[in-house]
Each structure stands twice: as structure tokens, then as C-alpha cells.
Amino acid sequence: MHVEQAILGHLQYLGRVEDYVKGRSEGVVLSSPSECLLGRWLAEQAPGDWQELRANHERFHALAESAVQAKQDGKLAEAEKLLQEMYVLFGRIEHLLLQVS
């Protein structure tokens, strides 16, 4: 796995969710944690002791789904809060990934 690609992919994903939540795009395509480069690597090749990274990665994708749903339900404040949680988790995921490289 290319760590930089995994980080960039999740930063772009976060940006697309943010654009949707903030009304800068009409929609966003979500993915499950197992569909992205990082998710596939975690499932197939990551050492077993990467539990924190696995948990944070799954939570990141779950927050994306929740933020989009909150936006669709008209709960903009909740969507913004969830988006901020995604930013925090992205930082933690990035930190953990940089330890791999």
C-alpha cells in the first residue's frame, strides 16, 4: 500500500463529504471502509496489531454516512458536528499511517 495514496484518498473523501454538508455539491458517493485502498490493505495485509487504525478507519466512514444522513434530514448543525469529528479522526488516521511508512 502506498501510504500517501491512502492519506490523500481519505482527505479527498473528507472534502467531498464537506462539500455536500456545506451545500457546495448536490450529492456525494459514499463508500464502505472495506472498499477503499486503506480498507482493503487493512483487511488483507495489515499487521494484526493495527486495531486502533482499523477502528478509527471504520468510524471515519461511519461518520461520513451519519453526516450525509443528517444533512439529508435537515439537521445541519448535527451534520457539521459529525464533519468536525471526521476531521479529528482523519488526523489520527494520518498519524497512524505515517508510522507505517
Jmol script that loads the backbone (N, CA, C; Angstrom):
load data "model"
ATOM      1  N   MET A   1       0.845  -1.185   0.000  1.00  0.00           N
ATOM      2  CA  MET A   1       0.000   0.000   0.000  1.00  0.00           C
ATOM      3  C   MET A   1       0.881   1.234   0.000  1.00  0.00           C
ATOM      4  N   HIS A   2       0.456   2.208  -0.754  1.00  0.00           N
ATOM      5  CA  HIS A   2       1.136   3.498  -0.746  1.00  0.00           C
ATOM      6  C   HIS A   2       0.449   4.379   0.284  1.00  0.00           C
ATOM      7  N   VAL A   3       1.154   4.664   1.352  1.00  0.00           N
ATOM      8  CA  VAL A   3       0.590   5.429   2.463  1.00  0.00           C
ATOM      9  C   VAL A   3       0.087   6.786   1.988  1.00  0.00           C
ATOM     10  N   GLU A   4       0.859   7.433   1.132  1.00  0.00           N
ATOM     11  CA  GLU A   4       0.462   8.760   0.649  1.00  0.00           C
ATOM     12  C   GLU A   4      -0.862   8.698  -0.108  1.00  0.00           C
ATOM     13  N   GLN A   5      -1.060   7.641  -0.906  1.00  0.00           N
ATOM     14  CA  GLN A   5      -2.315   7.499  -1.637  1.00  0.00           C
ATOM     15  C   GLN A   5      -3.486   7.291  -0.689  1.00  0.00           C
ATOM     16  N   ALA A   6      -3.273   6.506   0.361  1.00  0.00           N
ATOM     17  CA  ALA A   6      -4.339   6.262   1.335  1.00  0.00           C
ATOM     18  C   ALA A   6      -4.711   7.554   2.059  1.00  0.00           C
ATOM     19  N   ILE A   7      -3.706   8.328   2.430  1.00  0.00           N
ATOM     20  CA  ILE A   7      -3.967   9.601   3.117  1.00  0.00           C
ATOM     21  C   ILE A   7      -4.688  10.561   2.183  1.00  0.00           C
ATOM     22  N   LEU A   8      -4.165  10.725   0.976  1.00  0.00           N
ATOM     23  CA  LEU A   8      -4.778  11.643   0.014  1.00  0.00           C
ATOM     24  C   LEU A   8      -6.208  11.214  -0.328  1.00  0.00           C
ATOM     25  N   GLY A   9      -6.418   9.914  -0.493  1.00  0.00           N
ATOM     26  CA  GLY A   9      -7.753   9.430  -0.803  1.00  0.00           C
ATOM     27  C   GLY A   9      -8.757   9.772   0.279  1.00  0.00           C
ATOM     28  N   HIS A  10      -8.341   9.654   1.528  1.00  0.00           N
ATOM     29  CA  HIS A  10      -9.265   9.968   2.626  1.00  0.00           C
ATOM     30  C   HIS A  10      -9.441  11.471   2.808  1.00  0.00           C
ATOM     31  N   LEU A  11      -8.414  12.238   2.497  1.00  0.00           N
ATOM     32  CA  LEU A  11      -8.557  13.695   2.541  1.00  0.00           C
ATOM     33  C   LEU A  11      -9.539  14.150   1.459  1.00  0.00           C
ATOM     34  N   GLN A  12      -9.443  13.563   0.275  1.00  0.00           N
ATOM     35  CA  GLN A  12     -10.372  13.910  -0.801  1.00  0.00           C
ATOM     36  C   GLN A  12     -11.796  13.477  -0.459  1.00  0.00           C
ATOM     37  N   TYR A  13     -11.928  12.308   0.130  1.00  0.00           N
ATOM     38  CA  TYR A  13     -13.233  11.803   0.552  1.00  0.00           C
ATOM     39  C   TYR A  13     -13.854  12.762   1.569  1.00  0.00           C
ATOM     40  N   LEU A  14     -13.049  13.174   2.543  1.00  0.00           N
ATOM     41  CA  LEU A  14     -13.499  14.131   3.546  1.00  0.00           C
ATOM     42  C   LEU A  14     -13.937  15.433   2.888  1.00  0.00           C
ATOM     43  N   GLY A  15     -13.179  15.888   1.900  1.00  0.00           N
ATOM     44  CA  GLY A  15     -13.541  17.105   1.180  1.00  0.00           C
ATOM     45  C   GLY A  15     -14.862  16.991   0.449  1.00  0.00           C
ATOM     46  N   ARG A  16     -15.119  15.820  -0.142  1.00  0.00           N
ATOM     47  CA  ARG A  16     -16.398  15.620  -0.838  1.00  0.00           C
ATOM     48  C   ARG A  16     -17.569  15.611   0.140  1.00  0.00           C
ATOM     49  N   VAL A  17     -17.376  14.987   1.293  1.00  0.00           N
ATOM     50  CA  VAL A  17     -18.429  14.993   2.316  1.00  0.00           C
ATOM     51  C   VAL A  17     -18.651  16.423   2.803  1.00  0.00           C
ATOM     52  N   GLU A  18     -17.574  17.155   3.023  1.00  0.00           N
ATOM     53  CA  GLU A  18     -17.703  18.550   3.464  1.00  0.00           C
ATOM     54  C   GLU A  18     -18.439  19.387   2.419  1.00  0.00           C
ATOM     55  N   ASP A  19     -18.086  19.231   1.158  1.00  0.00           N
ATOM     56  CA  ASP A  19     -18.768  19.990   0.102  1.00  0.00           C
ATOM     57  C   ASP A  19     -20.269  19.721   0.114  1.00  0.00           C
ATOM     58  N   TYR A  20     -20.650  18.468   0.332  1.00  0.00           N
ATOM     59  CA  TYR A  20     -22.071  18.141   0.377  1.00  0.00           C
ATOM     60  C   TYR A  20     -22.738  18.747   1.608  1.00  0.00           C
ATOM     61  N   VAL A  21     -22.124  18.580   2.764  1.00  0.00           N
ATOM     62  CA  VAL A  21     -22.707  19.084   4.017  1.00  0.00           C
ATOM     63  C   VAL A  21     -22.860  20.604   3.952  1.00  0.00           C
ATOM     64  N   LYS A  22     -21.893  21.280   3.344  1.00  0.00           N
ATOM     65  CA  LYS A  22     -21.921  22.745   3.296  1.00  0.00           C
ATOM     66  C   LYS A  22     -22.687  23.276   2.089  1.00  0.00           C
ATOM     67  N   GLY A  23     -23.296  22.381   1.322  1.00  0.00           N
ATOM     68  CA  GLY A  23     -24.131  22.812   0.208  1.00  0.00           C
ATOM     69  C   GLY A  23     -23.377  23.211  -1.035  1.00  0.00           C
ATOM     70  N   ARG A  24     -22.124  22.833  -1.163  1.00  0.00           N
ATOM     71  CA  ARG A  24     -21.333  23.182  -2.346  1.00  0.00           C
ATOM     72  C   ARG A  24     -21.437  22.119  -3.438  1.00  0.00           C
ATOM     73  N   SER A  25     -22.097  21.003  -3.128  1.00  0.00           N
ATOM     74  CA  SER A  25     -22.346  19.974  -4.140  1.00  0.00           C
ATOM     75  C   SER A  25     -23.728  19.388  -3.894  1.00  0.00           C
ATOM     76  N   GLU A  26     -24.263  18.796  -4.922  1.00  0.00           N
ATOM     77  CA  GLU A  26     -25.619  18.249  -4.859  1.00  0.00           C
ATOM     78  C   GLU A  26     -25.682  16.870  -4.229  1.00  0.00           C
ATOM     79  N   GLY A  27     -24.567  16.190  -4.145  1.00  0.00           N
ATOM     80  CA  GLY A  27     -24.556  14.846  -3.580  1.00  0.00           C
ATOM     81  C   GLY A  27     -23.140  14.361  -3.377  1.00  0.00           C
ATOM     82  N   VAL A  28     -23.040  13.202  -2.773  1.00  0.00           N
ATOM     83  CA  VAL A  28     -21.734  12.603  -2.523  1.00  0.00           C
ATOM     84  C   VAL A  28     -21.898  11.093  -2.591  1.00  0.00           C
ATOM     85  N   VAL A  29     -20.914  10.440  -3.152  1.00  0.00           N
ATOM     86  CA  VAL A  29     -20.905   8.985  -3.216  1.00  0.00           C
ATOM     87  C   VAL A  29     -20.088   8.477  -2.038  1.00  0.00           C
ATOM     88  N   LEU A  30     -20.741   7.725  -1.181  1.00  0.00           N
ATOM     89  CA  LEU A  30     -20.068   7.185  -0.006  1.00  0.00           C
ATOM     90  C   LEU A  30     -19.536   5.797  -0.305  1.00  0.00           C
ATOM     91  N   SER A  31     -18.540   5.397   0.472  1.00  0.00           N
ATOM     92  CA  SER A  31     -18.000   4.046   0.335  1.00  0.00           C
ATOM     93  C   SER A  31     -17.881   3.421   1.711  1.00  0.00           C
ATOM     94  N   SER A  32     -17.901   2.115   1.723  1.00  0.00           N
ATOM     95  CA  SER A  32     -17.730   1.403   2.988  1.00  0.00           C
ATOM     96  C   SER A  32     -16.239   1.345   3.312  1.00  0.00           C
ATOM     97  N   PRO A  33     -15.907   1.093   4.561  1.00  0.00           N
ATOM     98  CA  PRO A  33     -14.493   1.025   4.929  1.00  0.00           C
ATOM     99  C   PRO A  33     -13.733  -0.072   4.192  1.00  0.00           C
ATOM    100  N   SER A  34     -14.414  -1.080   3.704  1.00  0.00           N
ATOM    101  CA  SER A  34     -13.723  -2.178   3.028  1.00  0.00           C
ATOM    102  C   SER A  34     -13.500  -1.910   1.540  1.00  0.00           C
ATOM    103  N   GLU A  35     -14.089  -0.848   1.002  1.00  0.00           N
ATOM    104  CA  GLU A  35     -13.980  -0.574  -0.431  1.00  0.00           C
ATOM    105  C   GLU A  35     -12.777   0.267  -0.822  1.00  0.00           C
ATOM    106  N   CYS A  36     -12.221   1.022   0.075  1.00  0.00           N
ATOM    107  CA  CYS A  36     -11.140   1.930  -0.273  1.00  0.00           C
ATOM    108  C   CYS A  36      -9.784   1.222  -0.161  1.00  0.00           C
ATOM    109  N   LEU A  37      -8.757   1.861  -0.672  1.00  0.00           N
ATOM    110  CA  LEU A  37      -7.396   1.322  -0.652  1.00  0.00           C
ATOM    111  C   LEU A  37      -6.973   0.941   0.758  1.00  0.00           C
ATOM    112  N   LEU A  38      -7.182   1.828   1.693  1.00  0.00           N
ATOM    113  CA  LEU A  38      -6.793   1.563   3.086  1.00  0.00           C
ATOM    114  C   LEU A  38      -7.585   0.398   3.657  1.00  0.00           C
ATOM    115  N   GLY A  39      -8.861   0.364   3.405  1.00  0.00           N
ATOM    116  CA  GLY A  39      -9.696  -0.714   3.926  1.00  0.00           C
ATOM    117  C   GLY A  39      -9.283  -2.071   3.387  1.00  0.00           C
ATOM    118  N   ARG A  40      -8.965  -2.116   2.107  1.00  0.00           N
ATOM    119  CA  ARG A  40      -8.510  -3.387   1.524  1.00  0.00           C
ATOM    120  C   ARG A  40      -7.177  -3.819   2.129  1.00  0.00           C
ATOM    121  N   TRP A  41      -6.274  -2.869   2.320  1.00  0.00           N
ATOM    122  CA  TRP A  41      -4.982  -3.181   2.921  1.00  0.00           C
ATOM    123  C   TRP A  41      -5.168  -3.672   4.359  1.00  0.00           C
ATOM    124  N   LEU A  42      -6.011  -3.011   5.110  1.00  0.00           N
ATOM    125  CA  LEU A  42      -6.252  -3.425   6.495  1.00  0.00           C
ATOM    126  C   LEU A  42      -6.830  -4.837   6.557  1.00  0.00           C
ATOM    127  N   ALA A  43      -7.682  -5.176   5.606  1.00  0.00           N
ATOM    128  CA  ALA A  43      -8.307  -6.499   5.601  1.00  0.00           C
ATOM    129  C   ALA A  43      -7.347  -7.596   5.151  1.00  0.00           C
ATOM    130  N   GLU A  44      -6.436  -7.251   4.252  1.00  0.00           N
ATOM    131  CA  GLU A  44      -5.620  -8.282   3.620  1.00  0.00           C
ATOM    132  C   GLU A  44      -4.189  -8.381   4.138  1.00  0.00           C
ATOM    133  N   GLN A  45      -3.581  -7.244   4.467  1.00  0.00           N
ATOM    134  CA  GLN A  45      -2.145  -7.269   4.701  1.00  0.00           C
ATOM    135  C   GLN A  45      -1.668  -6.596   5.981  1.00  0.00           C
ATOM    136  N   ALA A  46      -2.497  -5.844   6.613  1.00  0.00           N
ATOM    137  CA  ALA A  46      -2.049  -5.087   7.789  1.00  0.00           C
ATOM    138  C   ALA A  46      -1.724  -6.040   8.937  1.00  0.00           C
ATOM    139  N   PRO A  47      -0.731  -5.681   9.707  1.00  0.00           N
ATOM    140  CA  PRO A  47      -0.443  -6.493  10.895  1.00  0.00           C
ATOM    141  C   PRO A  47      -1.653  -6.535  11.819  1.00  0.00           C
ATOM    142  N   GLY A  48      -1.798  -7.612  12.550  1.00  0.00           N
ATOM    143  CA  GLY A  48      -2.935  -7.781  13.444  1.00  0.00           C
ATOM    144  C   GLY A  48      -3.021  -6.758  14.546  1.00  0.00           C
ATOM    145  N   ASP A  49      -1.911  -6.100  14.859  1.00  0.00           N
ATOM    146  CA  ASP A  49      -1.909  -5.152  15.968  1.00  0.00           C
ATOM    147  C   ASP A  49      -2.329  -3.737  15.563  1.00  0.00           C
ATOM    148  N   TRP A  50      -2.888  -3.581  14.373  1.00  0.00           N
ATOM    149  CA  TRP A  50      -3.334  -2.268  13.913  1.00  0.00           C
ATOM    150  C   TRP A  50      -4.795  -2.028  14.268  1.00  0.00           C
ATOM    151  N   GLN A  51      -5.210  -2.459  15.438  1.00  0.00           N
ATOM    152  CA  GLN A  51      -6.615  -2.336  15.839  1.00  0.00           C
ATOM    153  C   GLN A  51      -7.076  -0.892  15.937  1.00  0.00           C
ATOM    154  N   GLU A  52      -6.223  -0.011  16.438  1.00  0.00           N
ATOM    155  CA  GLU A  52      -6.624   1.400  16.557  1.00  0.00           C
ATOM    156  C   GLU A  52      -6.878   1.996  15.175  1.00  0.00           C
ATOM    157  N   LEU A  53      -6.006   1.697  14.228  1.00  0.00           N
ATOM    158  CA  LEU A  53      -6.193   2.202  12.869  1.00  0.00           C
ATOM    159  C   LEU A  53      -7.466   1.628  12.259  1.00  0.00           C
ATOM    160  N   ARG A  54      -7.692   0.337  12.439  1.00  0.00           N
ATOM    161  CA  ARG A  54      -8.909  -0.290  11.917  1.00  0.00           C
ATOM    162  C   ARG A  54     -10.162   0.373  12.494  1.00  0.00           C
ATOM    163  N   ALA A  55     -10.171   0.542  13.805  1.00  0.00           N
ATOM    164  CA  ALA A  55     -11.345   1.127  14.473  1.00  0.00           C
ATOM    165  C   ALA A  55     -11.567   2.570  14.024  1.00  0.00           C
ATOM    166  N   ASN A  56     -10.501   3.355  13.941  1.00  0.00           N
ATOM    167  CA  ASN A  56     -10.634   4.751  13.515  1.00  0.00           C
ATOM    168  C   ASN A  56     -11.096   4.842  12.067  1.00  0.00           C
ATOM    169  N   HIS A  57     -10.594   3.952  11.232  1.00  0.00           N
ATOM    170  CA  HIS A  57     -10.979   3.949   9.832  1.00  0.00           C
ATOM    171  C   HIS A  57     -12.465   3.606   9.671  1.00  0.00           C
ATOM    172  N   GLU A  58     -12.922   2.604  10.381  1.00  0.00           N
ATOM    173  CA  GLU A  58     -14.340   2.246  10.324  1.00  0.00           C
ATOM    174  C   GLU A  58     -15.211   3.386  10.844  1.00  0.00           C
ATOM    175  N   ARG A  59     -14.782   4.016  11.923  1.00  0.00           N
ATOM    176  CA  ARG A  59     -15.538   5.138  12.495  1.00  0.00           C
ATOM    177  C   ARG A  59     -15.581   6.315  11.520  1.00  0.00           C
ATOM    178  N   PHE A  60     -14.478   6.575  10.831  1.00  0.00           N
ATOM    179  CA  PHE A  60     -14.403   7.655   9.848  1.00  0.00           C
ATOM    180  C   PHE A  60     -15.486   7.473   8.780  1.00  0.00           C
ATOM    181  N   HIS A  61     -15.577   6.267   8.241  1.00  0.00           N
ATOM    182  CA  HIS A  61     -16.590   6.008   7.213  1.00  0.00           C
ATOM    183  C   HIS A  61     -18.004   6.069   7.794  1.00  0.00           C
ATOM    184  N   ALA A  62     -18.181   5.594   9.019  1.00  0.00           N
ATOM    185  CA  ALA A  62     -19.500   5.661   9.664  1.00  0.00           C
ATOM    186  C   ALA A  62     -19.914   7.110   9.897  1.00  0.00           C
ATOM    187  N   LEU A  63     -18.971   7.949  10.288  1.00  0.00           N
ATOM    188  CA  LEU A  63     -19.271   9.370  10.484  1.00  0.00           C
ATOM    189  C   LEU A  63     -19.674  10.029   9.171  1.00  0.00           C
ATOM    190  N   ALA A  64     -19.031   9.634   8.079  1.00  0.00           N
ATOM    191  CA  ALA A  64     -19.399  10.185   6.768  1.00  0.00           C
ATOM    192  C   ALA A  64     -20.856   9.864   6.459  1.00  0.00           C
ATOM    193  N   GLU A  65     -21.235   8.619   6.667  1.00  0.00           N
ATOM    194  CA  GLU A  65     -22.629   8.218   6.426  1.00  0.00           C
ATOM    195  C   GLU A  65     -23.580   9.007   7.319  1.00  0.00           C
ATOM    196  N   SER A  66     -23.224   9.153   8.590  1.00  0.00           N
ATOM    197  CA  SER A  66     -24.086   9.877   9.531  1.00  0.00           C
ATOM    198  C   SER A  66     -24.195  11.348   9.172  1.00  0.00           C
ATOM    199  N   ALA A  67     -23.090  11.952   8.740  1.00  0.00           N
ATOM    200  CA  ALA A  67     -23.109  13.371   8.364  1.00  0.00           C
ATOM    201  C   ALA A  67     -23.996  13.596   7.149  1.00  0.00           C
ATOM    202  N   VAL A  68     -23.872  12.723   6.173  1.00  0.00           N
ATOM    203  CA  VAL A  68     -24.700  12.843   4.974  1.00  0.00           C
ATOM    204  C   VAL A  68     -26.174  12.644   5.328  1.00  0.00           C
ATOM    205  N   GLN A  69     -26.460  11.663   6.148  1.00  0.00           N
ATOM    206  CA  GLN A  69     -27.852  11.423   6.553  1.00  0.00           C
ATOM    207  C   GLN A  69     -28.409  12.615   7.323  1.00  0.00           C
ATOM    208  N   ALA A  70     -27.610  13.182   8.219  1.00  0.00           N
ATOM    209  CA  ALA A  70     -28.058  14.352   8.983  1.00  0.00           C
ATOM    210  C   ALA A  70     -28.368  15.515   8.038  1.00  0.00           C
ATOM    211  N   LYS A  71     -27.519  15.726   7.050  1.00  0.00           N
ATOM    212  CA  LYS A  71     -27.754  16.794   6.063  1.00  0.00           C
ATOM    213  C   LYS A  71     -29.060  16.529   5.314  1.00  0.00           C
ATOM    214  N   GLN A  72     -29.261  15.278   4.893  1.00  0.00           N
ATOM    215  CA  GLN A  72     -30.480  14.935   4.162  1.00  0.00           C
ATOM    216  C   GLN A  72     -31.722  15.106   5.025  1.00  0.00           C
ATOM    217  N   ASP A  73     -31.574  14.914   6.325  1.00  0.00           N
ATOM    218  CA  ASP A  73     -32.687  15.081   7.258  1.00  0.00           C
ATOM    219  C   ASP A  73     -32.889  16.530   7.680  1.00  0.00           C
ATOM    220  N   GLY A  74     -32.070  17.432   7.155  1.00  0.00           N
ATOM    221  CA  GLY A  74     -32.179  18.847   7.509  1.00  0.00           C
ATOM    222  C   GLY A  74     -31.564  19.203   8.844  1.00  0.00           C
ATOM    223  N   LYS A  75     -30.766  18.336   9.406  1.00  0.00           N
ATOM    224  CA  LYS A  75     -30.103  18.567  10.698  1.00  0.00           C
ATOM    225  C   LYS A  75     -28.689  19.079  10.436  1.00  0.00           C
ATOM    226  N   LEU A  76     -28.607  20.331  10.006  1.00  0.00           N
ATOM    227  CA  LEU A  76     -27.335  20.887   9.561  1.00  0.00           C
ATOM    228  C   LEU A  76     -26.314  21.013  10.682  1.00  0.00           C
ATOM    229  N   ALA A  77     -26.743  21.397  11.874  1.00  0.00           N
ATOM    230  CA  ALA A  77     -25.808  21.527  12.999  1.00  0.00           C
ATOM    231  C   ALA A  77     -25.202  20.171  13.341  1.00  0.00           C
ATOM    232  N   GLU A  78     -26.021  19.141  13.327  1.00  0.00           N
ATOM    233  CA  GLU A  78     -25.523  17.791  13.613  1.00  0.00           C
ATOM    234  C   GLU A  78     -24.552  17.341  12.520  1.00  0.00           C
ATOM    235  N   ALA A  79     -24.884  17.633  11.267  1.00  0.00           N
ATOM    236  CA  ALA A  79     -24.005  17.268  10.153  1.00  0.00           C
ATOM    237  C   ALA A  79     -22.649  17.955  10.292  1.00  0.00           C
ATOM    238  N   GLU A  80     -22.659  19.222  10.672  1.00  0.00           N
ATOM    239  CA  GLU A  80     -21.404  19.966  10.873  1.00  0.00           C
ATOM    240  C   GLU A  80     -20.578  19.365  12.007  1.00  0.00           C
ATOM    241  N   LYS A  81     -21.240  18.992  13.085  1.00  0.00           N
ATOM    242  CA  LYS A  81     -20.545  18.380  14.220  1.00  0.00           C
ATOM    243  C   LYS A  81     -19.895  17.062  13.809  1.00  0.00           C
ATOM    244  N   LEU A  82     -20.623  16.258  13.064  1.00  0.00           N
ATOM    245  CA  LEU A  82     -20.088  14.986  12.595  1.00  0.00           C
ATOM    246  C   LEU A  82     -18.915  15.204  11.645  1.00  0.00           C
ATOM    247  N   LEU A  83     -19.014  16.225  10.825  1.00  0.00           N
ATOM    248  CA  LEU A  83     -17.918  16.568   9.918  1.00  0.00           C
ATOM    249  C   LEU A  83     -16.658  16.929  10.705  1.00  0.00           C
ATOM    250  N   GLN A  84     -16.829  17.693  11.776  1.00  0.00           N
ATOM    251  CA  GLN A  84     -15.669  18.037  12.609  1.00  0.00           C
ATOM    252  C   GLN A  84     -15.053  16.794  13.249  1.00  0.00           C
ATOM    253  N   GLU A  85     -15.884  15.855  13.650  1.00  0.00           N
ATOM    254  CA  GLU A  85     -15.364  14.593  14.193  1.00  0.00           C
ATOM    255  C   GLU A  85     -14.582  13.848  13.128  1.00  0.00           C
ATOM    256  N   MET A  86     -15.031  13.932  11.878  1.00  0.00           N
ATOM    257  CA  MET A  86     -14.295  13.291  10.796  1.00  0.00           C
ATOM    258  C   MET A  86     -12.910  13.905  10.646  1.00  0.00           C
ATOM    259  N   TYR A  87     -12.815  15.217  10.778  1.00  0.00           N
ATOM    260  CA  TYR A  87     -11.512  15.873  10.675  1.00  0.00           C
ATOM    261  C   TYR A  87     -10.561  15.395  11.773  1.00  0.00           C
ATOM    262  N   VAL A  88     -11.074  15.271  12.974  1.00  0.00           N
ATOM    263  CA  VAL A  88     -10.251  14.783  14.083  1.00  0.00           C
ATOM    264  C   VAL A  88      -9.763  13.361  13.796  1.00  0.00           C
ATOM    265  N   LEU A  89     -10.675  12.511  13.363  1.00  0.00           N
ATOM    266  CA  LEU A  89     -10.298  11.129  13.054  1.00  0.00           C
ATOM    267  C   LEU A  89      -9.335  11.062  11.882  1.00  0.00           C
ATOM    268  N   PHE A  90      -9.528  11.907  10.881  1.00  0.00           N
ATOM    269  CA  PHE A  90      -8.591  11.922   9.762  1.00  0.00           C
ATOM    270  C   PHE A  90      -7.181  12.208  10.267  1.00  0.00           C
ATOM    271  N   GLY A  91      -7.045  13.173  11.163  1.00  0.00           N
ATOM    272  CA  GLY A  91      -5.732  13.495  11.721  1.00  0.00           C
ATOM    273  C   GLY A  91      -5.111  12.304  12.426  1.00  0.00           C
ATOM    274  N   ARG A  92      -5.912  11.577  13.163  1.00  0.00           N
ATOM    275  CA  ARG A  92      -5.412  10.391  13.875  1.00  0.00           C
ATOM    276  C   ARG A  92      -5.033   9.288  12.884  1.00  0.00           C
ATOM    277  N   ILE A  93      -5.862   9.077  11.882  1.00  0.00           N
ATOM    278  CA  ILE A  93      -5.564   8.074  10.860  1.00  0.00           C
ATOM    279  C   ILE A  93      -4.272   8.427  10.127  1.00  0.00           C
ATOM    280  N   GLU A  94      -4.135   9.693   9.756  1.00  0.00           N
ATOM    281  CA  GLU A  94      -2.912  10.132   9.087  1.00  0.00           C
ATOM    282  C   GLU A  94      -1.697   9.865   9.957  1.00  0.00           C
ATOM    283  N   HIS A  95      -1.781  10.213  11.215  1.00  0.00           N
ATOM    284  CA  HIS A  95      -0.673   9.980  12.153  1.00  0.00           C
ATOM    285  C   HIS A  95      -0.300   8.496  12.201  1.00  0.00           C
ATOM    286  N   LEU A  96      -1.289   7.656  12.328  1.00  0.00           N
ATOM    287  CA  LEU A  96      -1.032   6.210  12.410  1.00  0.00           C
ATOM    288  C   LEU A  96      -0.445   5.675  11.111  1.00  0.00           C
ATOM    289  N   LEU A  97      -0.931   6.164   9.989  1.00  0.00           N
ATOM    290  CA  LEU A  97      -0.409   5.718   8.693  1.00  0.00           C
ATOM    291  C   LEU A  97       1.041   6.159   8.494  1.00  0.00           C
ATOM    292  N   LEU A  98       1.363   7.330   8.949  1.00  0.00           N
ATOM    293  CA  LEU A  98       2.738   7.812   8.792  1.00  0.00           C
ATOM    294  C   LEU A  98       3.714   6.983   9.616  1.00  0.00           C
ATOM    295  N   GLN A  99       3.226   6.315  10.620  1.00  0.00           N
ATOM    296  CA  GLN A  99       4.078   5.401  11.381  1.00  0.00           C
ATOM    297  C   GLN A  99       4.407   4.144  10.585  1.00  0.00           C
ATOM    298  N   VAL A 100       3.548   3.814   9.620  1.00  0.00           N
ATOM    299  CA  VAL A 100       3.759   2.630   8.773  1.00  0.00           C
ATOM    300  C   VAL A 100       4.890   2.880   7.790  1.00  0.00           C
ATOM    301  N   SER A 101       4.928   4.103   7.257  1.00  0.00           N
ATOM    302  CA  SER A 101       5.901   4.387   6.197  1.00  0.00           C
ATOM    303  C   SER A 101       7.301   4.583   6.719  1.00  0.00           C
TER     304      SER A 101
END
end "model"
wireframe off; spacefill off
backbone 0.3
color backbone group
